[in-house]
Amino acid sequence: ETGVTQTPRHLVMGMTNKKSLKCEQHLGHNAMYWYKQSAKKPLELMFVYSLEERVENNSVPSRFSPECPNSSHLFLHLHTLQPEDSALYLCASSQDGTSGNEQFFGPGTRLTVL
Amino acid sequence: LAKTTQPISMDSYEGQEVNITCSHNNIATNDYITWYQQFPSQGPRFIIQGYKTKVTNEVASLFIPADRKSSTLSLPRVSLSDTAVYYCLVGPVMNTGFQKLVFGTGTRLLVSP
């Protein structure tokens, strides 16, 4: 248990569906991240929020839309996805200024797009 | 961010010491070396971080030579549960804001009985 929770853990959706992934951190951190991990590929950073402001958008298609309503919650809104978007989506958080900026990862949401 | 190179895979047996070496020839003066561990279908977990010489915690040791162009993660007496992918990352530790981690393909460690 890392203090970062993600829901749902598994999600199957069609290409025309709209769904949202939720991440919550109970660590008092002020930076949150979305990563994508496809099969046999390295983790790819998607978005970063620091103090609830988006500070990084790593050339992610607009069908992925992040939202950070407060420092404890992070959402990833999904719409009109493609089968190649099937992957493990990981949320992480870190605290500014602490030693190493260690990132704490959630368990991930396994997304399958049909 | 400095590029890192590490072996794709390693095999070991229970009870042995495992050393995973990572090359980072272009490491910058303000870069730290960080190792993460990832089990299948889980998020990565921080193992250890260092800047120079040797760092040890309850899980592992990190050896960094004087030129800092490489580093070695040492896992003492591995068990089956240490089977995982190990990532070496190099980058600055931020005083403010976030830290952009760039993960490579990592080293897949398989521990056998």
HADDOCK unambig.tbl for C-alpha pairs under 7 A between the chains (distance, minus, plus):
assign (segid A and resid 31 and name CA) (segid B and resid 98 and name CA) 6.12 0.50 0.50
assign (segid A and resid 41 and name CA) (segid B and resid 105 and name CA) 6.76 0.50 0.50
assign (segid A and resid 42 and name CA) (segid B and resid 103 and name CA) 5.95 0.50 0.50
assign (segid A and resid 42 and name CA) (segid B and resid 104 and name CA) 5.48 0.50 0.50
assign (segid A and resid 42 and name CA) (segid B and resid 105 and name CA) 5.11 0.50 0.50
assign (segid A and resid 43 and name CA) (segid B and resid 103 and name CA) 5.75 0.50 0.50
assign (segid A and resid 50 and name CA) (segid B and resid 97 and name CA) 5.98 0.50 0.50
assign (segid A and resid 50 and name CA) (segid B and resid 98 and name CA) 6.39 0.50 0.50
assign (segid A and resid 90 and name CA) (segid B and resid 43 and name CA) 6.41 0.50 0.50
assign (segid A and resid 96 and name CA) (segid B and resid 95 and name CA) 6.53 0.50 0.50
assign (segid A and resid 96 and name CA) (segid B and resid 96 and name CA) 5.27 0.50 0.50
assign (segid A and resid 96 and name CA) (segid B and resid 97 and name CA) 5.67 0.50 0.50
assign (segid A and resid 96 and name CA) (segid B and resid 98 and name CA) 6.60 0.50 0.50
assign (segid A and resid 97 and name CA) (segid B and resid 94 and name CA) 6.63 0.50 0.50
assign (segid A and resid 97 and name CA) (segid B and resid 95 and name CA) 4.63 0.50 0.50
assign (segid A and resid 97 and name CA) (segid B and resid 96 and name CA) 5.62 0.50 0.50
assign (segid A and resid 100 and name CA) (segid B and resid 93 and name CA) 5.51 0.50 0.50
assign (segid A and resid 101 and name CA) (segid B and resid 93 and name CA) 6.41 0.50 0.50
assign (segid A and resid 101 and name CA) (segid B and resid 94 and name CA) 6.98 0.50 0.50
assign (segid A and resid 101 and name CA) (segid B and resid 99 and name CA) 6.61 0.50 0.50
assign (segid A and resid 102 and name CA) (segid B and resid 46 and name CA) 6.63 0.50 0.50
assign (segid A and resid 104 and name CA) (segid B and resid 45 and name CA) 6.80 0.50 0.50
assign (segid A and resid 105 and name CA) (segid B and resid 43 and name CA) 5.14 0.50 0.50
assign (segid A and resid 105 and name CA) (segid B and resid 44 and name CA) 6.18 0.50 0.50
assign (segid A and resid 105 and name CA) (segid B and resid 45 and name CA) 6.83 0.50 0.50
assign (segid A and resid 106 and name CA) (segid B and resid 43 and name CA) 5.77 0.50 0.50
assign (segid A and resid 107 and name CA) (segid B and resid 42 and name CA) 4.90 0.50 0.50
assign (segid A and resid 107 and name CA) (segid B and resid 43 and name CA) 5.24 0.50 0.50
assign (segid A and resid 108 and name CA) (segid B and resid 42 and name CA) 6.34 0.50 0.50
assign (segid A and resid 108 and name CA) (segid B and resid 43 and name CA) 6.35 0.50 0.50
